[in-house]
Amino acid sequence: MLKKIWLSLALLWTGIILYLCLIRASSLPSIDITNLDKFVHAFFHFVFIILWFLALHFSFRSQSHVKLLGIVFFTSLLFGITIELFQAFFTATRNGDFVDVLSNTTGALLAVFLLAILDKKGFLNRNPE
């Protein structure tokens, strides 16, 4: 049951990121905070890592957490780069931005470090149902 919930949430979150990053920028609300979009990118990938880690954690219980964290980190990295390439080459109103990739990576790394700490402290129990 938990694996279906986490997988559904991870897929939904991935779709939300994809949608929000590829729609017309003018369709998004404008908030005048310096570099807010960089924090949003970091937040998107922070949550992406946590949701996908939990989805994999409950689906592949025999895999080490280190391996799962590596998989979700590199997936996040590739997903973020792919979105930036799509923005650069396939949208008329968005631009790919290397700094967005750095923001994505920062959010992803923060999530990986948080999950690694929680794992080391024993908070990521392998057997909850």
N, C-alpha and C positions, 0 to 999 in steps of 0.2 A: 504494500500500500504506500509506504513512504517513498519508495523509489519512483512510483508513478507520479506522486505529488511533486517531488523535486525535479523530475524530468520535465513535467508540464510547466513548472515555474521557470526552469532554465530555458526551455524553448520559447516561452512567452517573452521572457526578458530579452532573448536574442532577437526576436522579431521586433520588439519595441525599439531596441537600439538601431536595428537596420532601418526601420521606418523613419525614426526621428533624424537619422543621419543622412537620409537620401531624399526626404521631401524638400520642397522649396524652403529656403531659409526664411522667406517672408511669411510663411505659414506658421512659423514658430513665434511665441510671444517674445517681445523685446524687453529685456531687463538690463538697465544700465549699470552693471557691475563689472569693473575691470577684470578681464580674463575669466569671467564666469564660465564661458564655454569650456575652458581647460579643466576646471573643477568638475563640470558635468561629464566630460570624457573620462576623467579619473573615476568618478562615481559609477558611471556605466560599467566600466571594466572591473571595478572592485566587486560590485554585485554579481557581474557575469562569472567571475572566478568562484565566488562563494556558492552560487546556485549550481554551477556545473560540477564543482567539486562534490557537493552533497549528492547530486544526481548520480555521479559515478561511484561515490562512496557506498551508496545503498544498492547499486547495481553490481558492483564488482568488489565484494567484501574481502576477497582473498588478496587483492592488490595492495601494495604498500601505499601509504599516504604520500610518500615522497614521489612515487611514480605518478600517482593521480594528480598531484600538484604540478608536476612537470608537464603532463599532458594538457591540463586546463590552462596553464600559463602560456604554452606555445600556441594553443588554439586561440586564446585571447589575442595574442600578439598578431597571428596571421589574420584573424578576423578584423582587427583594427586596421591593419595595413590594407587589406582588401577593400574595406569601406572607403578609406582615403583614396585608393586608386579608382574606385567607382565614382567618387565625388569628382575627381580630377578629369576622368575620361568619359563618363556616361551621364553626367548631369550638367545642365546649362546654368544652374543657379548656385551651385556649390563648388568649392575648391578643395582639393586635397591639401593637407597641411601636415608637415613633418612634426610640428610641435604638438599637434593632436595625437600623433603616434606616441610621442614621449609622455603625454598626459595619460593616454590609455595604459601604457606600460607602467607608469607610476602607480596608478590605481590597482593594476593587476598585482604588482609586487607587494603593495601594502596588504592586499588580501591574502597573498601567499604567506607573507610573514605572520599575519594574524592567525591563519589556519595552522601554520607550523608551530606557533606558540601554544595554541589550544591543544594541538595533538601532543606536544611534549608534556603539557600539564595533565593529559589524560581526559580532556573534555570531549574528544571525538571517539566516543564509545563505538566499537564495531558491531555490537549486537542489539541496538534498539529496534523495536518493531512498531 
